[in-house]
Amino acid sequence: MAVFLDVDSLVDVDSHGGTFHLRTDSLSYVFRVLGNGELEHRYFGPILHRRGAFVDPVDIEERP
């Protein structure tokens, strides 16, 4: 059985900043590609519902 995913609803990409926002029903993972090609972790935690919202770690308060 083939399973098809609507990738547009799971991934947001900011091509200008090289930032990716991956989502599940309950979690978000945000990372970006640095100039040297390394990946920088930006956020992992409860889902960020704002589509196209790219996260600055300074804007996220620590969660218990």
N, C-alpha and C positions, 0 to 999 in steps of 0.2 A: 504494500500500500504506500503510495507516495504522499508525503506531507508537504504542503506548501505554506510558507510563512510570508506574511506581508512585511518585508524587511523595512519598508518606509515607516512603519509604525513602531519598529524596534530600535532604529538607529537614526540619530541626527548627526550631521557632519557640518562643521564650520570650516570650509575649505580655506578661508583667509587665515584663521588661527591654527589650523591643523588639529582642531579639537573634535573628539568623537564622544557622543553620549549614547551608550548602550543601555537598553531598558528591558526589564521583564515586567510581569504584573506587579511585582512588589519591590524591585531593586533597581537602582541606577548605578552605572559605572561610567565615569568620565575620565578620559585621558587625552593627552595631546602629544603630537610629534614635535620634538625639539629640532632646532636647526641642524644638529649633528646626527639626526636620525633616531636618537634614543626616544623612548616613550616615557612620559612623565605622568604619574598618577595624579589625578585632580580630586576625585571624589568617588567613594563607594559607600552606599548606604540605602536607606529608605528611598523609594522612588521620588524623583523630582518630576512633578507633573507638567512643568512649563516646557512645552515643546520649543526647541530651538534655543533654550536657555543654557548658555554655557557658563560653567561654574568657575569662579575664582575662589580658591580655598579660604581666603580671608573672609569671604561672605558667608561661610558655613560655620555655624556654631558647633562646638563639640557635642556629641550625643553620648549619653551613658551607655 
